[in-house]
Amino acid sequence: MPNPLEVLPVADGVGLPWDVAVDDAVAAIAKARERCGDTFVVDSGGGRYLFTFSPTGVESFYTLAEEVASKGVADFLMLRRKLPDEVFAGRRLLPSSLFRRDDVTSYLANLDRALDATEAELGQSGSVDLFALTRRLGHRMGLASWAGPGCADGDAFERLVRAFDVLDGSDAFVHPDAMAAVAASGMRAERAALADISEVIESSLRQHDSAPENGEGLFSRIVDAWASESRDVRNRGIAMDVALIHIASMSNLMAALGWALVDLIVHPDQLRRVADGDRDLASGCALESTRLAQRSIMARAVLEPVAFDTGAGVVDVPKGWTIATLLPLLNTSAAAGLEDWDPSRWNRYRLADAQALPSPMLVTAFGHGKHSCPAQPFSLAAMTMAMTRLVGGYDMRPEWKAYPQPVPAQIGGVARAANPCPVSYTMR
């Protein structure tokens, strides 16, 4: 018989950063784990969370069925703290439809062109913030891939960059402490950004409609999905589909690329090999930097009561609870040496020595099994291409005084740097 949840310890005084002020969200959960063990309950803001860190608990977490304990619902509940409901309502093409083989080929071609544009902007030498560089690169590649004609260049591109930097869904977990102010404003800035995005996409749509023979790729599929609607409904629906796809697709990838460049720059031996074109090493570097940069709370919103094996016993988790684990704690504590950056620990997409772990599911860069990120192959290909181009084309020298640190309040996604990370560069 499953045990009642009352048998589990409660982490008294611990709240999550979208509910209460927390100096360091990951450290707060780490301290709760030290006090309570690998399974405990957090009461925060009227919500109840079952955190699990044991090998059996984490394995049980990854086997939860979506219809019983939903990642999609948990993600939505987090993102809607930052994004207006109209971004989600009525979408016809979702981010899950992004990664068909022919689409990925076109995205990588767009990344190649975006790198050309980046090199033109950088010039022969100068100084740049690494994370600003990778974020702009991601905007250019993504908008070229699914936002329609003209959106990756000129004034339209700059306008969309400004709007998407305001309408950044990752703020919900990077700056959860700011979400109360977003709610108090009625999402005024976010809705203004959506209006800007809609205007630019409508202009792009007119270009698309004037040359239907060029209608290929994801943007054309979005357009086709709204073909039967009136003009105003069609225009708005297309713009919202593009907005959600772009918001969901780019920010974590380009943050991970930023950390991979940071780590390469401070490891000159690996930097030299990647600059010389070692793509296998570049892929291992991307995985290792992503692993260490994870700040993800992996959460499942419980939709139906579920018997959950914590490793110390089975407990009944009611509907309305959230079952969660925290990757930055698992990724660096499951075995000795995991706190260090070592790209050789990866063999293709997997840890070379996963047998040394109590469970192979305790360490990950992109998730496990059916909960793996569907963008992993594309993300690694994109990071590998960008890393080899950028460090192969430029000698980069760090201008930061100490290794960059993540935003302390962040609890979700790949870390964002708390402070600027400038590098000086000279074309090779």
Residue pairs with C-beta under 8 A, 6 or more apart in sequence:
2 307
2 314
2 315
2 316
3 313
3 314
3 315
3 316
4 315
4 316
5 41
5 50
5 315
5 316
5 317
5 318
7 313
7 315
8 39
8 40
8 41
8 50
8 310
8 315
9 35
9 36
9 37
9 39
9 40
9 41
10 36
10 40
10 41
10 42
10 43
11 32
11 35
11 36
11 40
11 41
11 42
11 51
14 28
14 29
14 31
14 32
14 42
14 44
15 22
15 42
15 44
15 45
16 22
16 25
16 42
16 44
16 45
16 47
16 49
16 176
16 411
17 25
17 176
17 177
17 409
17 411
18 45
18 78
18 81
18 172
18 176
18 177
18 179
18 180
19 44
19 45
19 47
20 44
20 45
21 177
22 28
22 177
22 409
23 408
23 409
24 408
24 409
25 176
25 295
25 408
25 409
25 410
25 411
26 295
26 326
26 328
26 329
26 410
26 411
27 408
29 42
29 51
29 326
29 329
29 411
30 329
32 40
32 42
32 51
33 40
33 51
33 53
33 329
37 312
38 52
38 53
38 54
38 57
38 310
38 311
38 312
39 50
39 51
39 52
39 53
39 54
39 57
39 310
39 311
39 312
40 50
40 51
41 48
41 49
41 50
41 51
42 48
42 49
42 51
43 49
47 321
47 322
48 320
48 321
48 322
49 299
49 321
49 322
49 323
49 324
50 308
50 315
50 317
50 321
50 322
50 323
50 324
51 324
51 325
51 326
52 58
52 60
52 61
52 308
52 310
52 311
52 323
52 324
52 325
53 325
53 326
53 329
53 330
54 310
54 311
54 312
55 311
55 358
55 359
55 361
55 362
56 309
56 310
56 311
56 359
57 308
57 309
57 310
57 311
57 325
58 325
58 330
58 359
58 361
58 362
59 359
59 361
60 308
60 309
60 310
60 311
61 298
61 300
61 323
61 325
62 361
62 367
62 368
62 369
62 370
62 371
63 369
64 300
64 306
64 308
64 323
66 72
66 370
67 303
67 304
68 302
68 303
68 304
68 306
69 300
69 301
69 302
69 303
69 306
69 317
69 323
70 300
70 301
70 303
71 298
71 299
71 300
71 371
73 301
73 303
74 299
74 300
74 301
74 322
75 299
76 88
77 301
78 172
78 173
78 299
78 412
79 88
79 169
79 172
80 88
80 172
81 172
81 176
81 179
81 182
81 183
82 168
82 169
82 171
82 172
82 179
82 182
82 187
82 190
83 167
83 169
83 172
83 187
83 190
83 247
84 187
84 190
84 191
84 194
86 194
86 240
87 167
87 194
87 240
87 243
87 244
87 247
88 244
90 237
90 240
91 240
91 241
91 244
92 222
92 225
92 226
92 237
92 241
93 218
93 221
93 222
93 225
93 241
93 245
94 244
94 245
95 244
95 245
95 248
95 249
96 374
97 218
97 221
98 146
98 218
98 245
98 249
98 374
98 375
99 374
99 375
99 377
99 378
103 145
103 217
103 218
104 377
104 378
104 381
106 145
106 217
106 218
107 141
107 145
107 378
107 382
108 378
108 381
108 382
108 385
110 140
110 141
110 144
110 145
110 152
111 137
111 141
111 382
111 385
111 386
112 385
113 144
114 137
114 140
114 141
114 144
114 152
115 137
115 385
115 386
115 389
115 390
117 140
117 153
118 133
118 136
118 137
118 140
118 390
119 389
119 393
122 128
122 394
122 425
122 427
123 427
124 426
124 427
125 424
125 425
125 426
125 427
126 424
126 425
127 399
127 422
127 423
127 424
127 425
128 422
128 423
128 425
129 420
129 421
129 422
129 423
130 258
130 261
130 262
130 421
130 422
130 423
131 254
131 255
131 258
131 416
131 417
131 420
131 421
132 420
133 258
134 254
134 255
134 257
134 258
134 261
134 386
135 165
135 251
135 254
135 255
135 258
136 161
137 254
137 257
137 386
138 250
138 251
138 253
138 254
138 257
139 157
139 160
139 161
139 164
139 250
140 152
140 157
141 152
141 250
141 382
142 246
142 249
142 250
143 151
143 152
143 157
143 160
143 246
144 151
144 152
145 217
145 218
146 217
146 218
146 219
146 222
146 242
146 245
146 246
147 160
147 201
147 204
147 219
147 242
147 246
148 201
148 204
148 205
148 207
148 208
148 219
148 242
149 204
149 207
149 208
149 211
149 214
150 156
150 203
150 204
150 207
151 157
151 160
151 200
151 201
151 204
156 200
156 203
156 204
159 196
159 200
160 196
160 197
160 200
162 193
162 196
163 193
163 194
163 196
163 197
163 200
164 193
164 197
164 243
164 246
164 247
166 189
166 190
166 192
166 193
167 190
167 193
167 194
167 197
167 243
167 247
168 247
168 251
169 247
169 248
169 251
170 251
170 252
170 412
170 413
170 416
171 178
171 179
171 182
172 179
172 412
173 295
173 297
173 410
173 411
173 412
173 413
174 407
174 409
174 410
174 412
174 413
174 416
175 407
175 409
175 410
176 409
176 410
176 411
176 412
177 409
182 189
182 190
194 239
194 240
194 243
197 239
197 242
197 243
198 235
198 236
198 239
198 240
201 235
201 238
201 239
201 242
202 235
202 239
204 219
205 223
205 235
205 238
208 214
208 215
208 219
208 220
208 223
215 223
218 245
219 242
222 238
222 241
222 242
223 238
225 237
225 241
226 233
226 234
226 237
226 238
226 241
227 234
229 237
249 375
251 413
252 413
252 414
253 375
253 379
253 382
253 383
255 293
255 413
255 414
255 415
255 416
256 286
256 289
256 290
256 293
256 379
256 383
256 414
257 286
257 382
257 383
257 386
257 387
258 417
258 421
259 289
259 290
259 292
259 293
259 414
259 415
260 285
260 286
260 289
260 290
260 383
260 387
261 387
261 390
261 391
261 396
262 289
262 398
262 403
262 404
262 421
263 285
263 288
263 289
263 292
263 341
264 270
264 271
264 274
264 285
264 387
264 391
265 271
265 391
265 396
265 397
265 398
265 423
266 398
266 403
267 341
270 281
270 285
270 343
271 391
273 281
274 281
274 282
274 285
274 387
274 388
274 391
274 392
275 388
275 391
275 392
275 428
276 392
277 388
277 392
279 384
279 388
281 343
282 383
282 384
282 387
282 388
283 346
283 348
283 380
283 383
283 384
284 343
284 344
284 345
284 346
285 343
285 387
286 379
286 380
286 383
286 384
286 387
287 343
287 346
287 349
287 365
287 380
288 341
288 342
288 343
288 345
288 346
288 365
289 341
290 365
290 366
290 414
291 331
291 363
291 364
291 365
292 331
292 332
292 341
293 406
293 414
293 415
294 327
294 328
294 331
294 364
294 365
294 414
294 415
295 327
295 328
295 406
295 410
295 411
295 412
295 413
295 414
295 415
296 326
296 327
296 328
296 412
296 413
296 414
297 324
297 325
297 326
297 327
297 411
297 412
298 324
298 325
298 326
298 327
298 367
298 371
299 322
299 323
299 324
300 322
300 323
300 324
301 322
302 317
302 318
302 319
302 320
302 321
302 322
302 323
303 319
304 319
305 316
305 317
305 318
305 319
306 316
306 317
306 323
307 314
307 315
307 316
307 317
308 314
308 315
308 316
308 317
308 323
317 323
326 411
327 364
330 362
330 363
330 364
331 338
331 363
331 364
332 338
332 339
334 357
334 358
334 359
334 362
334 363
335 356
335 357
335 363
338 363
344 352
345 351
345 352
345 353
346 352
349 366
349 376
349 377
349 380
351 357
351 360
351 363
354 360
354 363
357 363
360 368
361 368
365 376
366 372
366 373
366 375
366 376
366 379
367 373
367 376
373 379
390 396
392 428
393 427
393 428
394 425
394 426
394 427
394 428
395 425
395 426
395 427
395 428
396 423
396 424
396 425
397 423
397 424
397 425
398 421
398 422
398 423
399 422
399 423
399 424
400 419
400 420
400 421
400 422
404 417
404 418
404 419
404 421
405 417
405 418
405 419
406 415
406 416
406 417
406 418
407 415
407 416
407 417
407 418
408 418
410 416
